[in-house]
């Protein structure tokens, strides 16, 4: 997947945003500390549904410099998702921060309206660490090429272990129950399929993707009952993990906009499928050391006490989602992936597996 196939929202006036953020800090979070934001940077390849800003905030009384990240809700006609609930994401991370052993971004503040920057936003502390590259995929480029097989295995398994921590949490208990009740997002697998069925109609704007239609029909015909309902990360993939700078441990799990409730096996299936897609699915050799899908699911089962019998089904479901997202993105780039893509073709291949 190239940059042209994955448009990143931008800013019309970065300097105005910098000045507005600096003033907002002075009037709210850091009143009396003379906050100064010298500059802001928009990193490359930061996603399709929000604007990410990197900056330092220089403070007085006492003097310190805090590296920060801002996430701004993107505006426009060809966005990746029909709805983007920034306050829900903020509340989710706020809630997950209360779970021992689960590392998510440390939050600073949010603004749910558009009075300051013209769009909702939130601010997080910036976490040092190593992020597997997204484009080009980490099987083709980046620091993981230089890592040894044992290091790759350790990194992979540490992320699976962190996911298992999330999946062991009882959604009826604190701190999750209050958050789940307060916010709207898909709260069963049936609701998830309904969301993606609507997404197909909305995202393709009247066009047809026969691969996705076939996949959705198969998912409906073979839909299982969830073995349990748990909170799911949603966008669980290597490129959404920051690993510790000098250790093979997870620093934080990023990007909670696809959060939902369902069988948590779907998170492992998405993790596995997205890795497969951007090596086997594009004809690139897979890096040595990363565990295979069955070994990954088996480790997850050992850590959660849950079974992975329907791994194949949820891999197909992962394929539907990324195929529809790629089709939607093609509207903004005039690519040829609206009606068929390498992802939708690879999904049909996975669907045919016995």
C-alpha positions in Angstrom: 0.0 0.0 0.0 1.6 3.2 -1.1 1.2 6.7 0.2 -0.9 7.6 -2.8 -3.4 4.8 -1.8 -3.6 6.1 1.8 -4.2 9.8 1.9 -3.3 11.5 5.1 -5.4 14.5 6.2 -3.5 17.8 6.4 -3.7 21.3 7.9 -4.5 24.5 5.9 -2.7 26.8 8.4 -0.2 25.0 10.7 1.0 28.3 12.2 -2.5 29.4 13.2 -3.0 26.0 14.9 0.3 26.3 16.8 -0.7 29.8 18.1 -4.2 28.6 19.0 -2.9 25.6 20.9 -0.3 27.7 22.7 -3.0 30.2 23.8 -5.4 27.4 24.8 -2.7 25.8 27.0 -2.1 29.2 28.7 -5.8 29.6 29.5 -6.4 26.0 30.6 -4.0 23.2 31.4 -0.9 25.3 32.0 -2.3 28.6 33.2 0.4 30.5 35.0 3.3 28.4 33.4 3.8 30.6 30.3 3.5 27.7 27.8 5.4 28.1 24.5 5.1 25.8 21.5 8.1 26.7 19.2 6.9 24.6 16.2 4.6 21.8 15.2 5.3 18.9 12.9 2.9 16.7 10.9 4.5 13.3 10.6 4.3 11.3 7.4 1.8 8.5 7.1 -0.1 9.1 10.3 -3.4 7.7 9.4 -6.5 8.3 7.3 -9.1 9.5 9.8 -7.3 12.1 11.9 -4.5 14.7 11.9 -1.5 14.0 14.1 0.7 16.8 15.3 4.0 16.5 17.1 5.4 19.3 19.2 7.2 20.3 22.4 5.5 22.5 25.0 8.1 24.6 26.9 6.9 25.5 30.4 8.1 27.8 33.2 7.5 27.6 37.0 9.1 25.1 37.1 11.0 25.0 33.8 10.4 21.8 31.8 9.8 20.8 28.2 7.1 18.2 27.5 7.0 16.3 24.2 3.4 16.0 23.1 1.1 14.6 20.4 -2.2 16.2 19.3 -4.9 14.3 17.5 -7.3 16.5 15.5 -10.5 15.2 14.0 -10.2 15.6 10.2 -12.8 17.3 8.1 -13.7 16.7 4.5 -15.8 14.8 2.0 -13.6 11.7 1.4 -12.7 10.6 5.0 -12.0 7.0 5.8 -14.9 6.5 8.2 -18.5 7.9 8.4 -18.2 8.8 12.0 -15.2 9.7 14.1 -15.9 10.0 17.8 -12.8 11.7 19.3 -14.4 12.1 22.8 -15.1 8.3 22.9 -11.5 7.5 22.0 -10.3 9.8 24.8 -12.6 8.3 27.3 -11.6 4.8 26.2 -7.9 5.5 26.8 -8.7 7.3 30.1 -10.5 4.1 31.2 -7.9 1.7 29.9 -5.2 3.6 31.7 -6.8 2.3 34.9 -6.1 -1.3 34.1 -2.9 -2.7 35.5 -0.5 -4.1 32.8 -2.2 -2.4 29.9 -0.1 0.4 28.4 -2.0 3.1 26.4 -1.2 6.7 25.8 -0.9 9.0 28.8 -3.5 11.8 28.3 -3.2 15.5 29.0 -6.5 17.2 27.9 -9.2 17.3 25.3 -11.4 19.8 23.6 -14.7 18.3 22.3 -15.9 21.3 20.4 -14.5 23.3 17.5 -14.1 26.7 19.1 -10.3 26.5 19.5 -9.1 24.8 16.3 -12.3 24.4 14.3 -12.5 20.7 15.1 -12.3 18.5 18.2 -8.9 17.4 19.4 -7.0 15.8 22.3 -3.5 16.0 23.6 -1.3 13.2 24.8 2.2 12.8 26.2 4.6 11.6 23.5 6.1 8.2 24.1 9.6 7.4 23.1 10.1 4.1 21.4 10.2 2.1 18.2 7.2 1.8 15.8 7.1 -0.8 13.0 6.7 1.1 9.7 3.4 1.0 8.0 4.3 2.2 4.5 6.3 0.5 3.1 5.3 -2.5 5.3 7.8 -3.6 7.9 8.5 -6.8 5.9 10.0 -4.5 3.3 11.6 -1.6 5.1 12.6 -0.2 8.5 14.3 -1.2 11.7 12.8 -4.7 11.9 14.9 -5.7 8.9 18.0 -5.3 11.1 16.5 -7.2 14.0 17.3 -10.8 14.6 14.7 -13.6 14.4 14.7 -14.0 18.2 14.1 -10.3 18.7 11.2 -10.2 16.2 9.6 -13.2 18.0 10.0 -11.4 21.4 8.5 -8.2 20.0 5.5 -10.0 18.4 4.8 -12.1 21.5 5.0 -9.1 23.9 2.3 -7.3 21.8 0.1 -10.5 21.9 0.6 -10.7 25.6 -0.5 -7.1 26.0 -3.6 -7.7 23.9 -4.4 -10.7 26.1 -4.4 -8.4 29.1 -7.2 -6.3 27.5 -9.1 -9.4 26.5 -9.1 -10.8 30.0 -11.0 -7.8 31.4 -14.7 -8.3 32.4 -16.7 -5.7 30.6 -19.3 -5.8 33.4 -16.8 -4.8 36.0 -15.0 -1.5 36.8 -13.5 0.4 35.1 -15.0 -0.8 31.8 -18.7 -1.0 32.6 -19.3 2.7 33.0 -17.5 3.6 29.8 -19.3 0.9 27.7 -22.7 2.2 28.9 -21.8 5.8 28.3 -20.6 5.7 24.7 -22.0 4.4 21.4 -20.0 1.9 19.3 -20.6 -1.6 18.0 -21.3 -3.8 21.1 -21.9 -7.2 19.5 -20.6 -8.9 16.4 -24.0 -8.6 14.8 -23.8 -4.8 15.3 -20.3 -4.9 13.8 -21.5 -6.7 10.6 -24.3 -4.2 10.4 -21.8 -1.4 10.6 -19.6 -2.8 7.8 -22.7 -3.5 5.7 -23.6 0.2 6.0 -20.0 1.2 5.4 -20.0 -0.6 2.1 -23.0 1.4 1.0 -21.7 4.7 2.3 -18.0 4.2 1.5 -18.4 3.0 -2.1 -20.9 5.8 -3.0 -22.9 3.6 -5.3 -20.1 1.5 -6.8 -20.0 -2.2 -6.3 -17.2 -4.4 -5.0 -18.3 -8.0 -5.8 -15.4 -9.4 -3.8 -16.7 -7.6 -0.7 -20.3 -8.5 -1.4 -19.3 -12.2 -1.6 -17.3 -12.0 1.6 -20.1 -10.3 3.5 -22.6 -12.9 2.3 -20.2 -15.7 3.5 -19.8 -14.0 6.9 -23.5 -13.7 7.3 -24.1 -17.3 6.3 -21.4 -18.6 8.6 -21.8 -16.2 11.5 -20.9 -17.8 14.9 -22.0 -16.9 18.3 -19.3 -15.0 20.3 -17.6 -17.2 22.8 -17.8 -14.1 25.0 -18.2 -10.4 24.6 -15.1 -8.4 25.5 -13.8 -5.0 24.6 -11.7 -5.3 21.4 -8.9 -2.9 20.3 -10.2 -3.0 16.7 -7.1 -1.9 14.9 -4.7 -4.4 16.4 -1.6 -4.4 14.2 2.2 -4.0 14.6 2.2 -0.5 13.2 0.0 0.6 16.1 2.4 -0.5 18.8 5.2 1.6 20.2 7.9 -0.7 21.6 10.4 0.3 24.3 13.5 1.9 22.8 16.0 -0.6 24.2 13.8 -3.6 25.2 11.4 -5.9 23.4 8.5 -4.8 25.5 5.4 -2.9 24.6 5.5 0.8 25.5 1.9 1.6 24.4 -0.9 0.4 22.2 -2.1 3.2 19.8 -5.2 4.1 17.8 -8.5 3.1 19.4 -10.9 4.5 16.8 -12.1 1.0 15.7 -12.8 0.0 19.3 -15.8 -2.4 19.6 -17.2 -5.3 21.6 -17.2 -8.8 20.3 -15.3 -12.1 20.4 -11.8 -10.9 21.3 -10.4 -13.5 18.9 -11.2 -11.0 16.2 -8.3 -8.8 17.4 -5.8 -11.6 17.0 -7.3 -12.5 13.6 -6.9 -8.8 12.5 -3.3 -8.9 13.8 -2.5 -12.0 11.9 -4.4 -11.1 8.7 -2.8 -7.6 8.4 0.6 -9.2 8.8 -0.1 -11.8 6.1 -1.7 -9.3 3.7 1.4 -7.1 3.6 3.8 -9.9 2.9 2.0 -12.9 1.3 -0.7 -10.7 -0.1 1.7 -8.5 -2.0 4.3 -11.1 -2.9 6.9 -10.1 -0.3 8.8 -12.7 1.8 7.8 -12.7 5.5 10.5 -11.8 7.9 12.0 -14.7 9.8 11.2 -15.0 13.5 7.7 -13.7 13.6 5.4 -16.5 14.8 2.8 -17.9 12.4 -0.9 -17.5 12.8 -1.6 -20.7 14.5 1.2 -20.3 17.0 0.1 -16.7 17.7 -3.5 -17.8 18.3 -2.3 -20.7 20.5 -0.3 -18.3 22.7 -3.3 -15.9 23.0 -5.5 -18.8 24.0 -3.0 -19.8 26.7 -3.0 -16.3 28.0 -6.7 -15.7 28.0 -8.2 -19.1 28.6 -10.3 -18.6 25.4 -10.4 -20.8 22.3 -9.3 -19.9 18.8 -11.5 -22.3 17.0 -13.0 -19.6 14.7 -9.7 -18.0 13.8 -10.4 -18.7 10.1 -13.8 -17.0 10.2 -12.4 -13.9 11.9 -9.5 -13.7 9.4 -12.1 -13.5 6.7 -13.8 -10.8 8.6 -10.5 -8.9 8.9 -10.2 -9.1 5.1 -13.6 -7.6 4.6 -12.8 -4.6 6.7 -9.5 -3.8 5.2 -10.9 -4.4 1.7 -13.7 -1.9 2.3 -11.3 0.7 3.8 -9.0 0.4 0.8 -12.0 0.7 -1.6 -13.1 3.9 0.3 -9.6 5.3 0.2 -9.5 4.8 -3.6 -12.2 7.4 -4.0 -9.8 10.1 -2.7 -6.9 8.9 -4.9 -8.6 7.8 -8.1 -6.9 4.4 -7.8 -8.2 1.2 -9.3 -9.1 -0.5 -6.0 -12.7 0.6 -5.7 -14.2 -2.5 -7.3 -11.3 -5.0 -6.6 -8.0 -4.9 -4.7 -5.1 -7.1 -3.7 -6.8 -7.2 -0.2 -10.2 -8.3 -1.5 -8.6 -11.0 -3.7 -6.4 -12.2 -0.8 -9.5 -12.3 1.4 -11.3 -14.6 -1.1 -8.2 -16.8 -1.1 -8.3 -17.0 2.7 -12.1 -17.7 2.6 -11.5 -20.7 0.4 -9.1 -22.3 2.9 -10.3 -25.5 4.3 
